Amino acid sequence: MKKEPKGLSVFLGAYYFFYFALVGVYVIFMPKVLLELDYSPAQVGIIYAAAPFMRFLLPFVFRHAVKLTPKVYILSLTFTVFGTLLFLQTVHDFYFYLVANLLFGASMGISLPYVETIALDRLSKQHYGKVRLWGSLGFMGIALWLGKVLSSPHEALYYLSAMAFMTLLFGSILTKFDNMSHSTAQEDASFSLSKYWAFWLSIFLMQVAFGGFYNFFTIYELDHGVSLELTSWMWSFGVFCEIFMLYFQGPLLQRNLLNILQFATLVTAFRWLILYLFPESVPVTFATQALHAISFALYHTAAITYVFSLYKQKKLAQQFFLGIAFGLGGSVGALLSGRIYGEYLFLVEAFIAFSAFLALAIHQKRKHLLLHEKEGTTEGNQ
């Protein structure tokens, strides 16, 4: 059992709460704000591809040129606040707003891997979920609150800046809990993506499959006659189920993580198929939101824990997870969903999620082969 430093859970919980409240404003309400400001669905897709794309590029920079030190982490939190303030000045111009999103995406893409590495290093698997659920509470809380009170586009931007500032305030304290060594260039050179290419392909496809949900679920429900307030309750119900899973998932994570990932990916494909078949049914949509407990909460924790176990370069591995999944996958998912938005959006997403399941099955088979080859080499040397 890991011994937790005094105060770590409190500051981690506060960071997660405000970081994901920030994500909640950005994901749930900003697409609607952009449409009200006469952005087209395709332009919304481009905007929401910008920030994830920067998250994809960052790990390559950190692998070869920069170390993820506490100073760099604090700088990223500061630039996150600065990026949200830029939104206020640039939101009426598509190109300037796009540039501001590139800055915002780069800064957001640094802080979470840093914090996740501390959490996984210093907390037990059972306790991690109970601390991480504060992020879900922040996401749900902002969804319910703004779904009820939001009255103007700029009001959402003010909340965005406030959440970014609170993330900076509590996140900066976490540097005192960082006791992990920073990788040298030689150690980073041994980091290989190609060795487990099918796994990385799977997590990429999984996030592409979430593009329609993250960027267009609110718009999708509004187009099918559901009110904004009820849609915010749908978001919140999904997060409530996510919180439930995060609190009780500890025993599940003692099992085979690859089997958990396969199950969660298959459930996600089923979730999008049901959303395609019954888009106007409020009870069915709430039922699909309940599956968020599996397709996000269980999947995410199992995935980052699995990545943490695969590589010695812990921070770099978490950066690549965020970069390839939420970065490249989120970017492609946003662009694709912006292009195909309409009746067949979630049918396409279901096929992509199923492809992620197949890629994960290939990874599992290749890993077994690699293990047998290693055992054969060891026996031969003896």
C-alpha positions as CSV (number, residue, x, y, z in Angstrom):
1,M,0.0,0.0,0.0
2,K,1.4,3.4,-1.0
3,K,1.8,6.0,1.7
4,E,0.0,9.2,0.7
5,P,1.7,12.5,1.5
6,K,-0.4,14.7,3.8
7,G,-2.6,17.1,1.8
8,L,-2.1,15.6,-1.6
9,S,-5.7,14.4,-2.0
10,V,-7.0,17.8,-1.2
11,F,-5.0,19.7,-3.7
12,L,-5.3,17.0,-6.4
13,G,-9.1,17.0,-5.9
14,A,-9.2,20.8,-6.2
15,Y,-7.1,20.7,-9.3
16,Y,-9.2,18.1,-10.9
17,F,-12.4,19.9,-9.9
18,F,-11.5,23.2,-11.6
19,Y,-9.6,21.7,-14.5
20,F,-12.6,19.6,-15.6
21,A,-15.0,22.4,-14.8
22,L,-12.9,24.4,-17.4
23,V,-13.2,21.5,-19.8
24,G,-17.0,21.4,-19.2
25,V,-17.5,25.0,-20.2
26,Y,-15.3,24.5,-23.2
27,V,-16.9,21.3,-24.4
28,I,-20.5,21.6,-23.5
29,F,-21.3,25.3,-24.0
30,M,-18.7,26.9,-26.3
31,P,-19.9,25.0,-29.4
32,K,-23.4,26.5,-29.0
33,V,-21.8,29.9,-28.3
34,L,-19.9,29.7,-31.6
35,L,-23.0,28.8,-33.5
36,E,-24.8,31.8,-32.0
37,L,-21.9,33.9,-33.2
38,D,-22.6,32.7,-36.8
39,Y,-19.9,30.0,-37.0
40,S,-20.7,27.1,-39.3
41,P,-20.6,23.5,-38.0
42,A,-17.5,23.0,-40.2
43,Q,-15.8,26.0,-38.6
44,V,-16.7,24.6,-35.1
45,G,-15.1,21.4,-36.1
46,I,-11.9,23.2,-37.2
47,I,-11.8,25.2,-33.9
48,Y,-12.2,22.1,-31.8
49,A,-9.5,20.3,-33.8
50,A,-7.0,23.1,-33.0
51,A,-6.5,22.5,-29.3
52,P,-6.3,18.7,-29.5
53,F,-3.8,18.9,-32.4
54,M,-1.4,20.9,-30.2
55,R,-1.7,18.2,-27.5
56,F,-0.6,15.7,-30.2
57,L,2.5,17.8,-31.2
58,L,3.7,18.5,-27.6
59,P,5.0,15.0,-26.6
60,F,7.4,15.0,-29.6
61,V,8.7,18.4,-28.4
62,F,9.1,17.1,-24.9
63,R,10.7,13.9,-26.0
64,H,13.6,15.7,-27.9
65,A,13.9,19.2,-26.7
66,V,12.1,20.0,-23.4
67,K,11.7,18.4,-20.0
68,L,8.4,18.5,-18.2
69,T,9.7,20.2,-15.0
70,P,7.7,22.0,-12.4
71,K,8.6,25.4,-13.9
72,V,7.3,24.3,-17.3
73,Y,4.1,23.0,-15.7
74,I,3.5,26.3,-13.8
75,L,4.1,28.1,-17.1
76,S,1.5,26.0,-18.8
77,L,-1.1,26.8,-16.1
78,T,-0.4,30.5,-16.6
79,F,-0.7,30.4,-20.4
80,T,-4.0,28.5,-20.0
81,V,-5.4,31.5,-18.1
82,F,-3.9,33.9,-20.7
83,G,-5.5,31.8,-23.5
84,T,-9.0,32.1,-22.1
85,L,-8.5,35.9,-21.8
86,L,-7.5,35.9,-25.4
87,F,-10.8,34.2,-26.3
88,L,-12.7,37.3,-25.0
89,Q,-10.8,39.5,-27.5
90,T,-10.8,37.1,-30.5
91,V,-14.0,35.1,-30.5
92,H,-15.7,37.3,-33.1
93,D,-13.0,36.6,-35.7
94,F,-12.6,33.0,-36.8
95,Y,-8.9,33.1,-37.6
96,F,-7.7,35.0,-34.5
97,Y,-9.9,32.7,-32.4
98,L,-8.3,29.7,-34.0
99,V,-4.8,31.0,-33.1
100,A,-6.0,31.6,-29.5
101,N,-7.2,28.0,-29.4
102,L,-3.8,26.7,-30.5
103,L,-2.2,28.5,-27.6
104,F,-4.9,27.2,-25.2
105,G,-4.5,23.6,-26.5
106,A,-0.8,23.7,-26.0
107,S,-0.9,24.9,-22.4
108,M,-3.8,22.5,-21.5
109,G,-1.8,19.6,-23.0
110,I,1.1,20.1,-20.5
111,S,-0.6,20.3,-17.1
112,L,-2.8,17.2,-17.0
113,P,-0.1,14.6,-17.8
114,Y,2.1,16.1,-15.1
115,V,-0.6,15.9,-12.5
116,E,-1.7,12.4,-13.6
117,T,1.8,11.1,-13.2
118,I,2.0,12.5,-9.6
119,A,-1.4,10.9,-8.8
120,L,-0.5,7.5,-10.2
121,D,2.8,7.5,-8.5
122,R,1.7,8.6,-5.1
123,L,-1.9,7.1,-4.8
124,S,-3.1,3.5,-4.8
125,K,-5.3,2.3,-7.6
126,Q,-8.3,2.2,-5.2
127,H,-7.7,5.8,-4.0
128,Y,-6.9,7.3,-7.4
129,G,-10.5,7.0,-8.6
130,K,-11.9,8.5,-5.4
131,V,-9.7,11.6,-5.9
132,R,-10.2,11.8,-9.6
133,L,-14.0,11.9,-9.2
134,W,-13.7,15.5,-8.1
135,G,-13.0,16.3,-11.7
136,S,-16.3,14.7,-12.6
137,L,-18.0,16.7,-9.9
138,G,-16.5,19.9,-11.4
139,F,-17.7,19.0,-14.9
140,M,-21.2,18.1,-13.7
141,G,-21.5,21.1,-11.5
142,I,-20.6,23.6,-14.2
143,A,-22.9,21.8,-16.6
144,L,-25.9,22.1,-14.3
145,W,-25.2,25.6,-13.3
146,L,-24.6,27.1,-16.8
147,G,-27.4,25.0,-18.3
148,K,-29.7,27.0,-15.9
149,V,-28.2,30.5,-15.9
150,L,-26.3,31.0,-19.1
151,S,-27.9,33.9,-20.9
152,S,-25.2,35.3,-23.3
153,P,-22.2,34.1,-25.3
154,H,-19.7,36.2,-23.4
155,E,-20.9,34.9,-20.0
156,A,-19.6,31.5,-20.9
157,L,-16.2,33.0,-21.7
158,Y,-16.1,34.7,-18.2
159,Y,-16.7,31.3,-16.6
160,L,-14.0,29.8,-18.7
161,S,-11.4,32.4,-17.5
162,A,-12.5,32.0,-13.9
163,M,-12.1,28.2,-14.0
164,A,-8.7,28.6,-15.6
165,F,-7.5,30.9,-12.8
166,M,-8.7,28.5,-10.1
167,T,-6.9,25.6,-11.8
168,L,-3.7,27.7,-11.7
169,L,-4.3,28.6,-8.1
170,F,-4.6,25.0,-6.8
171,G,-2.6,23.3,-9.5
172,S,0.6,25.2,-8.7
173,I,0.7,23.7,-5.2
174,L,1.0,20.2,-6.6
175,T,4.7,20.8,-7.6
176,K,5.8,20.1,-4.0
177,F,4.5,16.5,-4.4
178,D,6.6,15.8,-7.5
179,N,9.4,13.5,-6.4
180,M,9.9,11.7,-9.7
181,S,13.2,12.0,-11.6
182,H,13.1,13.7,-15.0
183,S,14.2,11.5,-17.9
184,T,17.5,12.2,-19.6
185,A,17.7,12.4,-23.4
186,Q,19.3,8.9,-23.5
187,E,16.4,7.4,-21.6
188,D,13.9,9.1,-23.8
189,A,15.6,7.7,-26.9
190,S,14.5,4.2,-25.7
191,F,10.8,5.2,-25.7
192,S,9.1,3.3,-28.6
193,L,5.6,3.8,-30.0
194,S,6.0,1.3,-32.7
195,K,6.5,-1.7,-30.3
196,Y,2.8,-1.3,-29.2
197,W,1.5,0.3,-32.4
198,A,-1.9,-1.5,-32.3
199,F,-2.6,-0.2,-28.7
200,W,-1.8,3.4,-29.7
201,L,-4.0,3.0,-32.8
202,S,-6.8,1.8,-30.7
203,I,-6.7,4.7,-28.2
204,F,-6.5,7.1,-31.2
205,L,-9.6,5.6,-32.8
206,M,-11.5,5.5,-29.5
207,Q,-11.1,9.3,-29.2
208,V,-12.0,9.9,-32.9
209,A,-15.2,8.0,-32.0
210,F,-15.9,10.5,-29.2
211,G,-15.6,13.5,-31.6
212,G,-19.3,13.7,-32.3
213,F,-20.2,13.4,-28.7
214,Y,-17.8,15.9,-27.2
215,N,-18.3,18.6,-29.9
216,F,-21.9,18.0,-31.2
217,F,-23.9,16.2,-28.5
218,T,-25.5,19.4,-27.2
219,I,-26.3,20.6,-30.8
220,Y,-27.5,17.1,-31.7
221,E,-30.0,17.0,-28.9
222,L,-31.2,20.6,-29.5
223,D,-31.8,19.7,-33.2
224,H,-34.0,16.8,-32.0
225,G,-36.2,19.0,-29.8
226,V,-34.4,18.6,-26.5
227,S,-34.0,21.8,-24.4
228,L,-30.6,23.1,-23.4
229,E,-31.4,22.7,-19.7
230,L,-32.5,19.0,-20.2
231,T,-29.4,18.4,-22.3
232,S,-27.3,19.8,-19.5
233,W,-29.0,17.3,-17.2
234,M,-28.1,14.5,-19.7
235,W,-24.5,15.6,-19.5
236,S,-24.7,15.7,-15.7
237,F,-26.3,12.3,-15.5
238,G,-23.5,10.8,-17.5
239,V,-21.0,12.4,-15.2
240,F,-22.9,11.1,-12.1
241,C,-22.5,7.6,-13.5
242,E,-18.9,8.3,-14.1
243,I,-18.4,9.4,-10.5
244,F,-20.1,6.2,-9.3
245,M,-17.7,4.1,-11.4
246,L,-14.6,6.1,-10.3
247,Y,-15.5,5.6,-6.6
248,F,-16.1,1.8,-6.8
249,Q,-13.8,0.8,-9.7
250,G,-10.8,-0.1,-7.5
251,P,-11.4,-3.9,-7.3
252,L,-12.0,-4.0,-11.1
253,L,-8.5,-2.5,-11.8
254,Q,-6.9,-5.5,-10.1
255,R,-8.1,-7.6,-13.1
256,N,-6.6,-7.8,-16.6
257,L,-6.5,-4.2,-17.8
258,L,-6.5,-5.2,-21.5
259,N,-9.7,-7.1,-21.1
260,I,-11.3,-4.1,-19.3
261,L,-10.2,-1.9,-22.2
262,Q,-11.7,-4.2,-24.8
263,F,-15.0,-4.4,-22.9
264,A,-15.2,-0.7,-22.5
265,T,-14.5,-0.1,-26.2
266,L,-17.1,-2.5,-27.3
267,V,-19.7,-0.9,-24.9
268,T,-18.8,2.5,-26.5
269,A,-19.6,1.2,-30.0
270,F,-23.0,-0.1,-28.7
271,R,-23.6,3.3,-27.0
272,W,-23.2,5.3,-30.2
273,L,-25.3,2.8,-32.2
274,I,-28.2,3.2,-29.8
275,L,-27.9,7.0,-29.9
276,Y,-28.1,6.8,-33.7
277,L,-31.2,4.6,-33.7
278,F,-33.2,6.6,-31.1
279,P,-32.0,10.2,-31.3
280,E,-35.3,11.7,-30.1
281,S,-36.0,9.4,-27.2
282,V,-35.1,11.1,-23.9
283,P,-35.2,7.9,-21.8
284,V,-33.0,6.1,-24.2
285,T,-30.5,9.0,-24.4
286,F,-30.3,9.0,-20.6
287,A,-29.6,5.3,-20.8
288,T,-26.8,5.8,-23.2
289,Q,-25.4,8.5,-20.9
290,A,-25.3,5.9,-18.1
291,L,-22.8,4.0,-20.2
292,H,-20.4,6.9,-19.8
293,A,-19.4,5.1,-16.5
294,I,-17.8,2.4,-18.7
295,S,-16.8,4.1,-21.9
296,F,-15.1,7.0,-20.2
297,A,-14.5,6.5,-16.4
298,L,-13.5,2.8,-16.5
299,Y,-11.8,3.0,-19.9
300,H,-9.8,6.1,-19.0
301,T,-8.5,4.9,-15.6
302,A,-7.6,1.4,-17.1
303,A,-5.9,3.1,-20.0
304,I,-3.6,5.5,-18.1
305,T,-2.8,2.8,-15.6
306,Y,-1.9,0.4,-18.4
307,V,0.3,3.0,-20.1
308,F,1.9,3.8,-16.7
309,S,2.9,0.1,-16.5
310,L,4.2,-0.2,-20.0
311,Y,6.9,2.4,-20.0
312,K,9.7,3.5,-17.7
313,Q,9.4,7.1,-18.9
314,K,6.2,7.8,-16.9
315,K,5.6,11.5,-17.7
316,L,6.5,11.1,-21.3
317,A,4.2,8.1,-21.6
318,Q,1.3,10.1,-20.1
319,Q,2.0,13.0,-22.5
320,F,1.9,10.6,-25.4
321,F,-1.4,9.1,-24.1
322,L,-2.9,12.6,-23.9
323,G,-1.3,13.6,-27.2
324,I,-2.3,10.6,-29.3
325,A,-5.7,10.0,-27.7
326,F,-7.2,13.4,-26.8
327,G,-4.8,15.3,-29.1
328,L,-4.6,13.6,-32.5
329,G,-7.7,11.5,-31.9
330,G,-9.7,14.5,-30.6
331,S,-8.5,16.7,-33.5
332,V,-9.4,14.2,-36.2
333,G,-12.7,13.5,-34.4
334,A,-13.6,17.2,-34.2
335,L,-12.8,17.7,-37.9
336,L,-14.6,14.5,-39.0
337,S,-17.7,15.2,-36.9
338,G,-17.9,18.8,-38.2
339,R,-17.9,17.4,-41.7
340,I,-20.3,14.6,-41.3
341,Y,-22.7,16.2,-38.7
342,G,-26.2,15.0,-39.4
343,E,-28.4,11.9,-39.3
344,Y,-25.5,9.4,-39.6
345,L,-23.1,11.0,-37.2
346,F,-23.3,8.5,-34.4
347,L,-23.6,5.5,-36.8
348,V,-20.1,6.4,-38.2
349,E,-18.9,6.9,-34.6
350,A,-20.1,3.4,-33.7
351,F,-18.1,1.9,-36.6
352,I,-15.0,3.8,-35.5
353,A,-15.3,2.6,-31.9
354,F,-15.7,-1.0,-33.1
355,S,-12.5,-0.5,-35.2
356,A,-10.8,0.6,-31.9
357,F,-11.9,-2.7,-30.3
358,L,-10.4,-4.7,-33.2
359,A,-7.1,-2.8,-32.9
360,L,-7.0,-3.6,-29.2
361,A,-7.5,-7.3,-30.0
362,I,-4.5,-7.2,-32.4
363,H,-2.5,-5.5,-29.6
364,Q,-3.4,-8.2,-27.2
365,K,-2.3,-10.9,-29.6
366,R,1.0,-9.2,-30.5
367,K,1.8,-8.7,-26.8
368,H,1.4,-12.4,-26.2
369,L,3.7,-13.1,-29.1
370,L,6.3,-10.6,-27.8
371,L,6.1,-12.2,-24.4
372,H,6.7,-15.7,-25.8
373,E,9.6,-14.5,-27.9
374,K,11.2,-12.9,-24.8
375,E,10.7,-16.1,-22.8
376,G,12.2,-18.1,-25.6
377,T,15.2,-15.8,-25.8
378,T,15.7,-16.1,-22.0
379,E,15.6,-19.9,-22.1
380,G,18.1,-19.9,-25.0
381,N,20.5,-17.7,-23.1
382,Q,20.4,-20.1,-20.2
